[in-house]
């Protein structure tokens, strides 16, 4: 009798992630851009951050500010992006962060060059929050730090509010 009861209770459970995924909202928190003094991307003008989600949903930060990646730059980006539920499939999401440079060609045309691309594949979203660092190969300082987490859950040890939350309506 005990084993049947145990079996019945297990069969009534929803697989981990399915039920919780529908109850939770998620956000991507872009925290910091940091350029080491010996970085290959130092001294670049007119750079910005591009974040690309499934279905080619694109967010761009800093494009109008024309960031300059001078040596020892430490820029608190501090943007949060609300994650749409349809970007998440089977408790997973794939997205990328890019450091992009606008290059003016003979004052006639502007082209965009991707300097760094950080592809991120997050699994088991409903199980735990996670933080990431994106390194340029061979460099010791992470270029980007960012966090994928349940919306409203601060990173351990922080109480700081973000400057801006971006969402699509």
Beta strands, then each sheet from edge to edge (+ up, - down):
strand 1: 26-34
strand 2: 47-53
strand 3: 57-61
strand 4: 74-82
strand 5: 93-105
strand 6: 109-122
strand 7: 130-134
strand 8: 144-150
strand 9: 164-166
sheet 1: 7+ 8- 1+ 4- 9-
sheet 2: 3+ 2- 5+ 6-
end
